[in-house]
Amino acid sequence: MFDSGALLTLREEVRECAVRSGISAGRAEDMVLAIHELAANAVVHDGGAGRLRVWKLATALHCQVDDGDQMRSPTAGPSRYGMGGVQPGSAPGPVSVNSMPSEKGHGLWVVRKLADRVKTLSGPHGTRVMIAFDLSR
């Protein structure tokens, strides 16, 4: 679980987890930025808190950010939806400050640029975003 006071710690823990998994340093930073964007969205738009799960499966690191009632449901784990049907991120490639939109509201744009696969599930009980980062990149 995280809230606005835990975002710095969340970033540090994600970076450490990514590096331990064997992902490259650059991809670890991509993962940190993408998860920070998702966590910040949960804090700002969805009640001030969220839940992050990270796991290594086969050749990728998978991350899931839940907000709303999604984060409180004991049956709302990774196996409920799995990673099936996760769509590739749009136009993977470097993201720089110059290429990012300048107005607010583009966190998911950043996530789609950084992650290899992105899946978003929204409903009356909150939002779940699942992203994956291939270890081979």
Secondary structure, DSSP 8 states (H G I E B T S, - for coil): -EEGGGHHHHHHHHHHHHHHHT--HHHHHHHHHHHHHHHHHHHHHTTSEEEEEEEEETTEEEEEEE-GGGGT-TT-SHHHH-STT-EE-SS-S---GGGS-SSS--HHHHHHHH-SEEEEEEETTEEEEEEEEETT-
